Amino acid sequence: MARRVRGTTIAVVVVVAVLALLAVGSGRFAAGPPAAVATSSPAVAGAGATRSPGGSAQDPVRVLFEQQRSGVEVQGTGVVSRILPDDDDGSRHQKFLLTTPSGVSILIAHNIDIAPRLDGLSKGDRVDFLGDYEWSDKGGTVHWTHHDPSGRHQAGWLRWNGRTFS
């Protein structure tokens, strides 16, 4: 059993190391990688996670939600369930709710002072995303869905209607 756990741990470390090297080599990290990255890759998202009948292995947001984690870079997809008014306090943010494949509802807070607005976004539209996940009992928030003008934070993005917004 210990040998099997060690082999799995080594495999996860190798996958994470390769992903980090690819990201650093592509210039995605100016000041080092984020604390953790959750993607839809079973080798990463499923590592140490409790898989639920809701499909958490396919939905990295479900894993982060169940583990009540915050400050984690996450890539995923969802369907717009509600368009919210813009937040105009300080930096302006376009806000909307997505429902992920396993049913978790997340708030997307997209900085429209830095990145373009998703004009024409509608309920039922699919949106793919990369950004920082912050846990809440309502599902969580994804922000940093844009580039960092200072180059110190990994660039995030939203993909919708054939376009990438960063």
Phi and psi in radians as a Rosetta constraint file:
Dihedral C 1 N 2 CA 2 C 2 CIRCULARHARMONIC -1.086 0.35
Dihedral N 2 CA 2 C 2 N 3 CIRCULARHARMONIC -0.642 0.35
Dihedral C 2 N 3 CA 3 C 3 CIRCULARHARMONIC -1.136 0.35
Dihedral N 3 CA 3 C 3 N 4 CIRCULARHARMONIC -0.685 0.35
Dihedral C 3 N 4 CA 4 C 4 CIRCULARHARMONIC -1.155 0.35
Dihedral N 4 CA 4 C 4 N 5 CIRCULARHARMONIC -0.758 0.35
Dihedral C 4 N 5 CA 5 C 5 CIRCULARHARMONIC -1.110 0.35
Dihedral N 5 CA 5 C 5 N 6 CIRCULARHARMONIC -0.752 0.35
Dihedral C 5 N 6 CA 6 C 6 CIRCULARHARMONIC -1.078 0.35
Dihedral N 6 CA 6 C 6 N 7 CIRCULARHARMONIC -0.743 0.35
Dihedral C 6 N 7 CA 7 C 7 CIRCULARHARMONIC -1.105 0.35
Dihedral N 7 CA 7 C 7 N 8 CIRCULARHARMONIC -0.719 0.35
Dihedral C 7 N 8 CA 8 C 8 CIRCULARHARMONIC -1.145 0.35
Dihedral N 8 CA 8 C 8 N 9 CIRCULARHARMONIC -0.746 0.35
Dihedral C 8 N 9 CA 9 C 9 CIRCULARHARMONIC -1.076 0.35
Dihedral N 9 CA 9 C 9 N 10 CIRCULARHARMONIC -0.768 0.35
Dihedral C 9 N 10 CA 10 C 10 CIRCULARHARMONIC -1.085 0.35
Dihedral N 10 CA 10 C 10 N 11 CIRCULARHARMONIC -0.746 0.35
Dihedral C 10 N 11 CA 11 C 11 CIRCULARHARMONIC -1.085 0.35
Dihedral N 11 CA 11 C 11 N 12 CIRCULARHARMONIC -0.744 0.35
Dihedral C 11 N 12 CA 12 C 12 CIRCULARHARMONIC -1.140 0.35
Dihedral N 12 CA 12 C 12 N 13 CIRCULARHARMONIC -0.758 0.35
Dihedral C 12 N 13 CA 13 C 13 CIRCULARHARMONIC -1.067 0.35
Dihedral N 13 CA 13 C 13 N 14 CIRCULARHARMONIC -0.738 0.35
Dihedral C 13 N 14 CA 14 C 14 CIRCULARHARMONIC -1.106 0.35
Dihedral N 14 CA 14 C 14 N 15 CIRCULARHARMONIC -0.784 0.35
Dihedral C 14 N 15 CA 15 C 15 CIRCULARHARMONIC -1.076 0.35
Dihedral N 15 CA 15 C 15 N 16 CIRCULARHARMONIC -0.809 0.35
Dihedral C 15 N 16 CA 16 C 16 CIRCULARHARMONIC -1.106 0.35
Dihedral N 16 CA 16 C 16 N 17 CIRCULARHARMONIC -0.732 0.35
Dihedral C 16 N 17 CA 17 C 17 CIRCULARHARMONIC -1.088 0.35
Dihedral N 17 CA 17 C 17 N 18 CIRCULARHARMONIC -0.757 0.35
Dihedral C 17 N 18 CA 18 C 18 CIRCULARHARMONIC -1.116 0.35
Dihedral N 18 CA 18 C 18 N 19 CIRCULARHARMONIC -0.771 0.35
Dihedral C 18 N 19 CA 19 C 19 CIRCULARHARMONIC -1.071 0.35
Dihedral N 19 CA 19 C 19 N 20 CIRCULARHARMONIC -0.729 0.35
Dihedral C 19 N 20 CA 20 C 20 CIRCULARHARMONIC -1.132 0.35
Dihedral N 20 CA 20 C 20 N 21 CIRCULARHARMONIC -0.748 0.35
Dihedral C 20 N 21 CA 21 C 21 CIRCULARHARMONIC -1.117 0.35
Dihedral N 21 CA 21 C 21 N 22 CIRCULARHARMONIC -0.713 0.35
Dihedral C 21 N 22 CA 22 C 22 CIRCULARHARMONIC -1.113 0.35
Dihedral N 22 CA 22 C 22 N 23 CIRCULARHARMONIC -0.732 0.35
Dihedral C 22 N 23 CA 23 C 23 CIRCULARHARMONIC -1.169 0.35
Dihedral N 23 CA 23 C 23 N 24 CIRCULARHARMONIC -0.760 0.35
Dihedral C 23 N 24 CA 24 C 24 CIRCULARHARMONIC -1.120 0.35
Dihedral N 24 CA 24 C 24 N 25 CIRCULARHARMONIC -0.758 0.35
Dihedral C 24 N 25 CA 25 C 25 CIRCULARHARMONIC -1.113 0.35
Dihedral N 25 CA 25 C 25 N 26 CIRCULARHARMONIC -0.500 0.35
Dihedral C 25 N 26 CA 26 C 26 CIRCULARHARMONIC -1.525 0.35
Dihedral N 26 CA 26 C 26 N 27 CIRCULARHARMONIC -0.052 0.35
Dihedral C 26 N 27 CA 27 C 27 CIRCULARHARMONIC 1.438 0.35
Dihedral N 27 CA 27 C 27 N 28 CIRCULARHARMONIC 0.200 0.35
Dihedral C 27 N 28 CA 28 C 28 CIRCULARHARMONIC -1.238 0.35
Dihedral N 28 CA 28 C 28 N 29 CIRCULARHARMONIC -0.414 0.35
Dihedral C 28 N 29 CA 29 C 29 CIRCULARHARMONIC -2.003 0.35
Dihedral N 29 CA 29 C 29 N 30 CIRCULARHARMONIC 1.986 0.35
Dihedral C 29 N 30 CA 30 C 30 CIRCULARHARMONIC -1.525 0.35
Dihedral N 30 CA 30 C 30 N 31 CIRCULARHARMONIC -0.563 0.35
Dihedral C 30 N 31 CA 31 C 31 CIRCULARHARMONIC -2.143 0.35
Dihedral N 31 CA 31 C 31 N 32 CIRCULARHARMONIC 0.530 0.35
Dihedral C 31 N 32 CA 32 C 32 CIRCULARHARMONIC 1.750 0.35
Dihedral N 32 CA 32 C 32 N 33 CIRCULARHARMONIC 2.851 0.35
Dihedral C 32 N 33 CA 33 C 33 CIRCULARHARMONIC -1.301 0.35
Dihedral N 33 CA 33 C 33 N 34 CIRCULARHARMONIC 2.806 0.35
Dihedral C 33 N 34 CA 34 C 34 CIRCULARHARMONIC -1.199 0.35
Dihedral N 34 CA 34 C 34 N 35 CIRCULARHARMONIC 2.939 0.35
Dihedral C 34 N 35 CA 35 C 35 CIRCULARHARMONIC -1.015 0.35
Dihedral N 35 CA 35 C 35 N 36 CIRCULARHARMONIC -0.651 0.35
Dihedral C 35 N 36 CA 36 C 36 CIRCULARHARMONIC -2.756 0.35
Dihedral N 36 CA 36 C 36 N 37 CIRCULARHARMONIC 2.705 0.35
Dihedral C 36 N 37 CA 37 C 37 CIRCULARHARMONIC -2.237 0.35
Dihedral N 37 CA 37 C 37 N 38 CIRCULARHARMONIC 2.233 0.35
Dihedral C 37 N 38 CA 38 C 38 CIRCULARHARMONIC -1.969 0.35
Dihedral N 38 CA 38 C 38 N 39 CIRCULARHARMONIC 2.209 0.35
Dihedral C 38 N 39 CA 39 C 39 CIRCULARHARMONIC -2.297 0.35
Dihedral N 39 CA 39 C 39 N 40 CIRCULARHARMONIC -3.093 0.35
Dihedral C 39 N 40 CA 40 C 40 CIRCULARHARMONIC -1.442 0.35
Dihedral N 40 CA 40 C 40 N 41 CIRCULARHARMONIC 0.069 0.35
Dihedral C 40 N 41 CA 41 C 41 CIRCULARHARMONIC -1.237 0.35
Dihedral N 41 CA 41 C 41 N 42 CIRCULARHARMONIC 2.126 0.35
Dihedral C 41 N 42 CA 42 C 42 CIRCULARHARMONIC -0.998 0.35
Dihedral N 42 CA 42 C 42 N 43 CIRCULARHARMONIC -0.566 0.35
Dihedral C 42 N 43 CA 43 C 43 CIRCULARHARMONIC -1.154 0.35
Dihedral N 43 CA 43 C 43 N 44 CIRCULARHARMONIC -0.494 0.35
Dihedral C 43 N 44 CA 44 C 44 CIRCULARHARMONIC -1.736 0.35
Dihedral N 44 CA 44 C 44 N 45 CIRCULARHARMONIC -0.960 0.35
Dihedral C 44 N 45 CA 45 C 45 CIRCULARHARMONIC -1.165 0.35
Dihedral N 45 CA 45 C 45 N 46 CIRCULARHARMONIC -0.563 0.35
Dihedral C 45 N 46 CA 46 C 46 CIRCULARHARMONIC -1.487 0.35
Dihedral N 46 CA 46 C 46 N 47 CIRCULARHARMONIC -0.159 0.35
Dihedral C 46 N 47 CA 47 C 47 CIRCULARHARMONIC -1.157 0.35
Dihedral N 47 CA 47 C 47 N 48 CIRCULARHARMONIC 2.010 0.35
Dihedral C 47 N 48 CA 48 C 48 CIRCULARHARMONIC 1.269 0.35
Dihedral N 48 CA 48 C 48 N 49 CIRCULARHARMONIC 0.081 0.35
Dihedral C 48 N 49 CA 49 C 49 CIRCULARHARMONIC -1.656 0.35
Dihedral N 49 CA 49 C 49 N 50 CIRCULARHARMONIC 2.603 0.35
Dihedral C 49 N 50 CA 50 C 50 CIRCULARHARMONIC -1.478 0.35
Dihedral N 50 CA 50 C 50 N 51 CIRCULARHARMONIC 2.112 0.35
Dihedral C 50 N 51 CA 51 C 51 CIRCULARHARMONIC -1.484 0.35
Dihedral N 51 CA 51 C 51 N 52 CIRCULARHARMONIC 2.282 0.35
Dihedral C 51 N 52 CA 52 C 52 CIRCULARHARMONIC -1.868 0.35
Dihedral N 52 CA 52 C 52 N 53 CIRCULARHARMONIC 2.836 0.35
Dihedral C 52 N 53 CA 53 C 53 CIRCULARHARMONIC -1.053 0.35
Dihedral N 53 CA 53 C 53 N 54 CIRCULARHARMONIC -0.324 0.35
Dihedral C 53 N 54 CA 54 C 54 CIRCULARHARMONIC -1.299 0.35
Dihedral N 54 CA 54 C 54 N 55 CIRCULARHARMONIC -0.064 0.35
Dihedral C 54 N 55 CA 55 C 55 CIRCULARHARMONIC 1.595 0.35
Dihedral N 55 CA 55 C 55 N 56 CIRCULARHARMONIC 0.674 0.35
Dihedral C 55 N 56 CA 56 C 56 CIRCULARHARMONIC -1.086 0.35
Dihedral N 56 CA 56 C 56 N 57 CIRCULARHARMONIC -0.453 0.35
Dihedral C 56 N 57 CA 57 C 57 CIRCULARHARMONIC -1.151 0.35
Dihedral N 57 CA 57 C 57 N 58 CIRCULARHARMONIC -0.446 0.35
Dihedral C 57 N 58 CA 58 C 58 CIRCULARHARMONIC -1.677 0.35
Dihedral N 58 CA 58 C 58 N 59 CIRCULARHARMONIC -0.177 0.35
Dihedral C 58 N 59 CA 59 C 59 CIRCULARHARMONIC -2.247 0.35
Dihedral N 59 CA 59 C 59 N 60 CIRCULARHARMONIC 1.714 0.35
Dihedral C 59 N 60 CA 60 C 60 CIRCULARHARMONIC -1.092 0.35
Dihedral N 60 CA 60 C 60 N 61 CIRCULARHARMONIC -0.461 0.35
Dihedral C 60 N 61 CA 61 C 61 CIRCULARHARMONIC -1.153 0.35
Dihedral N 61 CA 61 C 61 N 62 CIRCULARHARMONIC -0.680 0.35
Dihedral C 61 N 62 CA 62 C 62 CIRCULARHARMONIC -1.033 0.35
Dihedral N 62 CA 62 C 62 N 63 CIRCULARHARMONIC -0.754 0.35
Dihedral C 62 N 63 CA 63 C 63 CIRCULARHARMONIC -1.063 0.35
Dihedral N 63 CA 63 C 63 N 64 CIRCULARHARMONIC -0.855 0.35
Dihedral C 63 N 64 CA 64 C 64 CIRCULARHARMONIC -1.127 0.35
Dihedral N 64 CA 64 C 64 N 65 CIRCULARHARMONIC -0.680 0.35
Dihedral C 64 N 65 CA 65 C 65 CIRCULARHARMONIC -1.104 0.35
Dihedral N 65 CA 65 C 65 N 66 CIRCULARHARMONIC -0.835 0.35
Dihedral C 65 N 66 CA 66 C 66 CIRCULARHARMONIC -1.103 0.35
Dihedral N 66 CA 66 C 66 N 67 CIRCULARHARMONIC -0.583 0.35
Dihedral C 66 N 67 CA 67 C 67 CIRCULARHARMONIC -1.545 0.35
Dihedral N 67 CA 67 C 67 N 68 CIRCULARHARMONIC -0.023 0.35
Dihedral C 67 N 68 CA 68 C 68 CIRCULARHARMONIC 0.909 0.35
Dihedral N 68 CA 68 C 68 N 69 CIRCULARHARMONIC 0.808 0.35
Dihedral C 68 N 69 CA 69 C 69 CIRCULARHARMONIC -1.694 0.35
Dihedral N 69 CA 69 C 69 N 70 CIRCULARHARMONIC 2.636 0.35
Dihedral C 69 N 70 CA 70 C 70 CIRCULARHARMONIC -2.395 0.35
Dihedral N 70 CA 70 C 70 N 71 CIRCULARHARMONIC 2.834 0.35
Dihedral C 70 N 71 CA 71 C 71 CIRCULARHARMONIC 1.233 0.35
Dihedral N 71 CA 71 C 71 N 72 CIRCULARHARMONIC 0.524 0.35
Dihedral C 71 N 72 CA 72 C 72 CIRCULARHARMONIC -2.024 0.35
Dihedral N 72 CA 72 C 72 N 73 CIRCULARHARMONIC 2.300 0.35
Dihedral C 72 N 73 CA 73 C 73 CIRCULARHARMONIC -1.191 0.35
Dihedral N 73 CA 73 C 73 N 74 CIRCULARHARMONIC 2.284 0.35
Dihedral C 73 N 74 CA 74 C 74 CIRCULARHARMONIC -2.397 0.35
Dihedral N 74 CA 74 C 74 N 75 CIRCULARHARMONIC 2.472 0.35
Dihedral C 74 N 75 CA 75 C 75 CIRCULARHARMONIC -2.129 0.35
Dihedral N 75 CA 75 C 75 N 76 CIRCULARHARMONIC 2.302 0.35
Dihedral C 75 N 76 CA 76 C 76 CIRCULARHARMONIC -2.882 0.35
Dihedral N 76 CA 76 C 76 N 77 CIRCULARHARMONIC -2.808 0.35
Dihedral C 76 N 77 CA 77 C 77 CIRCULARHARMONIC -2.562 0.35
Dihedral N 77 CA 77 C 77 N 78 CIRCULARHARMONIC 2.792 0.35
Dihedral C 77 N 78 CA 78 C 78 CIRCULARHARMONIC -2.909 0.35
Dihedral N 78 CA 78 C 78 N 79 CIRCULARHARMONIC 3.012 0.35
Dihedral C 78 N 79 CA 79 C 79 CIRCULARHARMONIC -1.971 0.35
Dihedral N 79 CA 79 C 79 N 80 CIRCULARHARMONIC 2.338 0.35
Dihedral C 79 N 80 CA 80 C 80 CIRCULARHARMONIC -1.111 0.35
Dihedral N 80 CA 80 C 80 N 81 CIRCULARHARMONIC 2.140 0.35
Dihedral C 80 N 81 CA 81 C 81 CIRCULARHARMONIC -1.848 0.35
Dihedral N 81 CA 81 C 81 N 82 CIRCULARHARMONIC -0.351 0.35
Dihedral C 81 N 82 CA 82 C 82 CIRCULARHARMONIC -2.851 0.35
Dihedral N 82 CA 82 C 82 N 83 CIRCULARHARMONIC 2.390 0.35
Dihedral C 82 N 83 CA 83 C 83 CIRCULARHARMONIC -1.710 0.35
Dihedral N 83 CA 83 C 83 N 84 CIRCULARHARMONIC 2.229 0.35
Dihedral C 83 N 84 CA 84 C 84 CIRCULARHARMONIC -1.861 0.35
Dihedral N 84 CA 84 C 84 N 85 CIRCULARHARMONIC 2.803 0.35
Dihedral C 84 N 85 CA 85 C 85 CIRCULARHARMONIC -1.127 0.35
Dihedral N 85 CA 85 C 85 N 86 CIRCULARHARMONIC 2.635 0.35
Dihedral C 85 N 86 CA 86 C 86 CIRCULARHARMONIC -1.074 0.35
Dihedral N 86 CA 86 C 86 N 87 CIRCULARHARMONIC 2.598 0.35
Dihedral C 86 N 87 CA 87 C 87 CIRCULARHARMONIC -1.658 0.35
Dihedral N 87 CA 87 C 87 N 88 CIRCULARHARMONIC 1.976 0.35
Dihedral C 87 N 88 CA 88 C 88 CIRCULARHARMONIC -1.800 0.35
Dihedral N 88 CA 88 C 88 N 89 CIRCULARHARMONIC 0.109 0.35
Dihedral C 88 N 89 CA 89 C 89 CIRCULARHARMONIC -1.389 0.35
Dihedral N 89 CA 89 C 89 N 90 CIRCULARHARMONIC 2.089 0.35
Dihedral C 89 N 90 CA 90 C 90 CIRCULARHARMONIC 1.206 0.35
Dihedral N 90 CA 90 C 90 N 91 CIRCULARHARMONIC -2.361 0.35
Dihedral C 90 N 91 CA 91 C 91 CIRCULARHARMONIC -1.105 0.35
Dihedral N 91 CA 91 C 91 N 92 CIRCULARHARMONIC 2.356 0.35
Dihedral C 91 N 92 CA 92 C 92 CIRCULARHARMONIC -1.367 0.35
Dihedral N 92 CA 92 C 92 N 93 CIRCULARHARMONIC 2.381 0.35
Dihedral C 92 N 93 CA 93 C 93 CIRCULARHARMONIC -2.261 0.35
Dihedral N 93 CA 93 C 93 N 94 CIRCULARHARMONIC 2.305 0.35
Dihedral C 93 N 94 CA 94 C 94 CIRCULARHARMONIC -1.407 0.35
Dihedral N 94 CA 94 C 94 N 95 CIRCULARHARMONIC 2.294 0.35
Dihedral C 94 N 95 CA 95 C 95 CIRCULARHARMONIC -2.190 0.35
Dihedral N 95 CA 95 C 95 N 96 CIRCULARHARMONIC 2.393 0.35
Dihedral C 95 N 96 CA 96 C 96 CIRCULARHARMONIC -2.735 0.35
Dihedral N 96 CA 96 C 96 N 97 CIRCULARHARMONIC 2.776 0.35
Dihedral C 96 N 97 CA 97 C 97 CIRCULARHARMONIC -1.760 0.35
Dihedral N 97 CA 97 C 97 N 98 CIRCULARHARMONIC 2.386 0.35
Dihedral C 97 N 98 CA 98 C 98 CIRCULARHARMONIC -2.010 0.35
Dihedral N 98 CA 98 C 98 N 99 CIRCULARHARMONIC 2.564 0.35
Dihedral C 98 N 99 CA 99 C 99 CIRCULARHARMONIC -1.895 0.35
Dihedral N 99 CA 99 C 99 N 100 CIRCULARHARMONIC 2.131 0.35
Dihedral C 99 N 100 CA 100 C 100 CIRCULARHARMONIC -1.375 0.35
Dihedral N 100 CA 100 C 100 N 101 CIRCULARHARMONIC 2.958 0.35
Dihedral C 100 N 101 CA 101 C 101 CIRCULARHARMONIC -0.983 0.35
Dihedral N 101 CA 101 C 101 N 102 CIRCULARHARMONIC -0.513 0.35
Dihedral C 101 N 102 CA 102 C 102 CIRCULARHARMONIC -1.632 0.35
Dihedral N 102 CA 102 C 102 N 103 CIRCULARHARMONIC 0.091 0.35
Dihedral C 102 N 103 CA 103 C 103 CIRCULARHARMONIC 1.693 0.35
Dihedral N 103 CA 103 C 103 N 104 CIRCULARHARMONIC 0.085 0.35
Dihedral C 103 N 104 CA 104 C 104 CIRCULARHARMONIC -1.333 0.35
Dihedral N 104 CA 104 C 104 N 105 CIRCULARHARMONIC 2.350 0.35
Dihedral C 104 N 105 CA 105 C 105 CIRCULARHARMONIC -1.686 0.35
Dihedral N 105 CA 105 C 105 N 106 CIRCULARHARMONIC 2.211 0.35
Dihedral C 105 N 106 CA 106 C 106 CIRCULARHARMONIC -2.211 0.35
Dihedral N 106 CA 106 C 106 N 107 CIRCULARHARMONIC 2.582 0.35
Dihedral C 106 N 107 CA 107 C 107 CIRCULARHARMONIC -1.589 0.35
Dihedral N 107 CA 107 C 107 N 108 CIRCULARHARMONIC 2.232 0.35
Dihedral C 107 N 108 CA 108 C 108 CIRCULARHARMONIC -1.723 0.35
Dihedral N 108 CA 108 C 108 N 109 CIRCULARHARMONIC 2.165 0.35
Dihedral C 108 N 109 CA 109 C 109 CIRCULARHARMONIC -2.036 0.35
Dihedral N 109 CA 109 C 109 N 110 CIRCULARHARMONIC 1.717 0.35
Dihedral C 109 N 110 CA 110 C 110 CIRCULARHARMONIC -1.811 0.35
Dihedral N 110 CA 110 C 110 N 111 CIRCULARHARMONIC 2.018 0.35
Dihedral C 110 N 111 CA 111 C 111 CIRCULARHARMONIC -1.230 0.35
Dihedral N 111 CA 111 C 111 N 112 CIRCULARHARMONIC 1.901 0.35
Dihedral C 111 N 112 CA 112 C 112 CIRCULARHARMONIC -1.619 0.35
Dihedral N 112 CA 112 C 112 N 113 CIRCULARHARMONIC 0.095 0.35
Dihedral C 112 N 113 CA 113 C 113 CIRCULARHARMONIC -1.474 0.35
Dihedral N 113 CA 113 C 113 N 114 CIRCULARHARMONIC -0.345 0.35
Dihedral C 113 N 114 CA 114 C 114 CIRCULARHARMONIC -1.901 0.35
Dihedral N 114 CA 114 C 114 N 115 CIRCULARHARMONIC -0.688 0.35
Dihedral C 114 N 115 CA 115 C 115 CIRCULARHARMONIC -2.114 0.35
Dihedral N 115 CA 115 C 115 N 116 CIRCULARHARMONIC 2.761 0.35
Dihedral C 115 N 116 CA 116 C 116 CIRCULARHARMONIC -1.153 0.35
Dihedral N 116 CA 116 C 116 N 117 CIRCULARHARMONIC 2.576 0.35
Dihedral C 116 N 117 CA 117 C 117 CIRCULARHARMONIC -1.246 0.35
Dihedral N 117 CA 117 C 117 N 118 CIRCULARHARMONIC 2.628 0.35
Dihedral C 117 N 118 CA 118 C 118 CIRCULARHARMONIC -1.547 0.35
Dihedral N 118 CA 118 C 118 N 119 CIRCULARHARMONIC 1.385 0.35
Dihedral C 118 N 119 CA 119 C 119 CIRCULARHARMONIC -1.174 0.35
Dihedral N 119 CA 119 C 119 N 120 CIRCULARHARMONIC 2.286 0.35
Dihedral C 119 N 120 CA 120 C 120 CIRCULARHARMONIC 1.585 0.35
Dihedral N 120 CA 120 C 120 N 121 CIRCULARHARMONIC 0.043 0.35
Dihedral C 120 N 121 CA 121 C 121 CIRCULARHARMONIC -0.995 0.35
Dihedral N 121 CA 121 C 121 N 122 CIRCULARHARMONIC 2.383 0.35
Dihedral C 121 N 122 CA 122 C 122 CIRCULARHARMONIC -2.336 0.35
Dihedral N 122 CA 122 C 122 N 123 CIRCULARHARMONIC 2.752 0.35
Dihedral C 122 N 123 CA 123 C 123 CIRCULARHARMONIC -0.986 0.35
Dihedral N 123 CA 123 C 123 N 124 CIRCULARHARMONIC 2.343 0.35
Dihedral C 123 N 124 CA 124 C 124 CIRCULARHARMONIC 1.688 0.35
Dihedral N 124 CA 124 C 124 N 125 CIRCULARHARMONIC -0.231 0.35
Dihedral C 124 N 125 CA 125 C 125 CIRCULARHARMONIC -1.266 0.35
Dihedral N 125 CA 125 C 125 N 126 CIRCULARHARMONIC 2.535 0.35
Dihedral C 125 N 126 CA 126 C 126 CIRCULARHARMONIC -1.545 0.35
Dihedral N 126 CA 126 C 126 N 127 CIRCULARHARMONIC 2.370 0.35
Dihedral C 126 N 127 CA 127 C 127 CIRCULARHARMONIC -2.316 0.35
Dihedral N 127 CA 127 C 127 N 128 CIRCULARHARMONIC 2.209 0.35
Dihedral C 127 N 128 CA 128 C 128 CIRCULARHARMONIC -1.653 0.35
Dihedral N 128 CA 128 C 128 N 129 CIRCULARHARMONIC 2.655 0.35
Dihedral C 128 N 129 CA 129 C 129 CIRCULARHARMONIC -2.599 0.35
Dihedral N 129 CA 129 C 129 N 130 CIRCULARHARMONIC 2.727 0.35
Dihedral C 129 N 130 CA 130 C 130 CIRCULARHARMONIC -2.427 0.35
Dihedral N 130 CA 130 C 130 N 131 CIRCULARHARMONIC 2.167 0.35
Dihedral C 130 N 131 CA 131 C 131 CIRCULARHARMONIC -3.024 0.35
Dihedral N 131 CA 131 C 131 N 132 CIRCULARHARMONIC -3.015 0.35
Dihedral C 131 N 132 CA 132 C 132 CIRCULARHARMONIC -1.573 0.35
Dihedral N 132 CA 132 C 132 N 133 CIRCULARHARMONIC 2.285 0.35
Dihedral C 132 N 133 CA 133 C 133 CIRCULARHARMONIC -1.682 0.35
Dihedral N 133 CA 133 C 133 N 134 CIRCULARHARMONIC 2.318 0.35
Dihedral C 133 N 134 CA 134 C 134 CIRCULARHARMONIC -2.142 0.35
Dihedral N 134 CA 134 C 134 N 135 CIRCULARHARMONIC 2.125 0.35
Dihedral C 134 N 135 CA 135 C 135 CIRCULARHARMONIC -1.219 0.35
Dihedral N 135 CA 135 C 135 N 136 CIRCULARHARMONIC 2.542 0.35
Dihedral C 135 N 136 CA 136 C 136 CIRCULARHARMONIC -2.616 0.35
Dihedral N 136 CA 136 C 136 N 137 CIRCULARHARMONIC 2.809 0.35
Dihedral C 136 N 137 CA 137 C 137 CIRCULARHARMONIC -1.188 0.35
Dihedral N 137 CA 137 C 137 N 138 CIRCULARHARMONIC -0.199 0.35
Dihedral C 137 N 138 CA 138 C 138 CIRCULARHARMONIC -1.574 0.35
Dihedral N 138 CA 138 C 138 N 139 CIRCULARHARMONIC -0.113 0.35
Dihedral C 138 N 139 CA 139 C 139 CIRCULARHARMONIC 2.344 0.35
Dihedral N 139 CA 139 C 139 N 140 CIRCULARHARMONIC -0.659 0.35
Dihedral C 139 N 140 CA 140 C 140 CIRCULARHARMONIC 2.069 0.35
Dihedral N 140 CA 140 C 140 N 141 CIRCULARHARMONIC 3.047 0.35
Dihedral C 140 N 141 CA 141 C 141 CIRCULARHARMONIC -2.235 0.35
Dihedral N 141 CA 141 C 141 N 142 CIRCULARHARMONIC 2.458 0.35
Dihedral C 141 N 142 CA 142 C 142 CIRCULARHARMONIC -1.998 0.35
Dihedral N 142 CA 142 C 142 N 143 CIRCULARHARMONIC 2.150 0.35
Dihedral C 142 N 143 CA 143 C 143 CIRCULARHARMONIC -2.295 0.35
Dihedral N 143 CA 143 C 143 N 144 CIRCULARHARMONIC -3.019 0.35
Dihedral C 143 N 144 CA 144 C 144 CIRCULARHARMONIC 1.006 0.35
Dihedral N 144 CA 144 C 144 N 145 CIRCULARHARMONIC 0.766 0.35
Dihedral C 144 N 145 CA 145 C 145 CIRCULARHARMONIC -1.623 0.35
Dihedral N 145 CA 145 C 145 N 146 CIRCULARHARMONIC 0.685 0.35
Dihedral C 145 N 146 CA 146 C 146 CIRCULARHARMONIC -2.673 0.35
Dihedral N 146 CA 146 C 146 N 147 CIRCULARHARMONIC 3.017 0.35
Dihedral C 146 N 147 CA 147 C 147 CIRCULARHARMONIC -1.298 0.35
Dihedral N 147 CA 147 C 147 N 148 CIRCULARHARMONIC 2.824 0.35
Dihedral C 147 N 148 CA 148 C 148 CIRCULARHARMONIC -1.789 0.35
Dihedral N 148 CA 148 C 148 N 149 CIRCULARHARMONIC 1.947 0.35
Dihedral C 148 N 149 CA 149 C 149 CIRCULARHARMONIC -0.989 0.35
Dihedral N 149 CA 149 C 149 N 150 CIRCULARHARMONIC -0.482 0.35
Dihedral C 149 N 150 CA 150 C 150 CIRCULARHARMONIC -1.519 0.35
Dihedral N 150 CA 150 C 150 N 151 CIRCULARHARMONIC -0.158 0.35
Dihedral C 150 N 151 CA 151 C 151 CIRCULARHARMONIC 1.265 0.35
Dihedral N 151 CA 151 C 151 N 152 CIRCULARHARMONIC 0.326 0.35
Dihedral C 151 N 152 CA 152 C 152 CIRCULARHARMONIC -1.754 0.35
Dihedral N 152 CA 152 C 152 N 153 CIRCULARHARMONIC -0.193 0.35
Dihedral C 152 N 153 CA 153 C 153 CIRCULARHARMONIC -2.141 0.35
Dihedral N 153 CA 153 C 153 N 154 CIRCULARHARMONIC 2.530 0.35
Dihedral C 153 N 154 CA 154 C 154 CIRCULARHARMONIC -1.029 0.35
Dihedral N 154 CA 154 C 154 N 155 CIRCULARHARMONIC 2.373 0.35
Dihedral C 154 N 155 CA 155 C 155 CIRCULARHARMONIC -1.220 0.35
Dihedral N 155 CA 155 C 155 N 156 CIRCULARHARMONIC 2.372 0.35
Dihedral C 155 N 156 CA 156 C 156 CIRCULARHARMONIC -1.852 0.35
Dihedral N 156 CA 156 C 156 N 157 CIRCULARHARMONIC -3.127 0.35
Dihedral C 156 N 157 CA 157 C 157 CIRCULARHARMONIC -2.881 0.35
Dihedral N 157 CA 157 C 157 N 158 CIRCULARHARMONIC 2.865 0.35
Dihedral C 157 N 158 CA 158 C 158 CIRCULARHARMONIC -2.169 0.35
Dihedral N 158 CA 158 C 158 N 159 CIRCULARHARMONIC 2.447 0.35
Dihedral C 158 N 159 CA 159 C 159 CIRCULARHARMONIC -2.068 0.35
Dihedral N 159 CA 159 C 159 N 160 CIRCULARHARMONIC 2.177 0.35
Dihedral C 159 N 160 CA 160 C 160 CIRCULARHARMONIC -2.674 0.35
Dihedral N 160 CA 160 C 160 N 161 CIRCULARHARMONIC 2.352 0.35
Dihedral C 160 N 161 CA 161 C 161 CIRCULARHARMONIC 1.007 0.35
Dihedral N 161 CA 161 C 161 N 162 CIRCULARHARMONIC 0.655 0.35
Dihedral C 161 N 162 CA 162 C 162 CIRCULARHARMONIC 1.401 0.35
Dihedral N 162 CA 162 C 162 N 163 CIRCULARHARMONIC 0.089 0.35
Dihedral C 162 N 163 CA 163 C 163 CIRCULARHARMONIC -2.138 0.35
Dihedral N 163 CA 163 C 163 N 164 CIRCULARHARMONIC 2.611 0.35
Dihedral C 163 N 164 CA 164 C 164 CIRCULARHARMONIC -1.881 0.35
Dihedral N 164 CA 164 C 164 N 165 CIRCULARHARMONIC 2.272 0.35
Dihedral C 164 N 165 CA 165 C 165 CIRCULARHARMONIC -1.952 0.35
Dihedral N 165 CA 165 C 165 N 166 CIRCULARHARMONIC 1.997 0.35
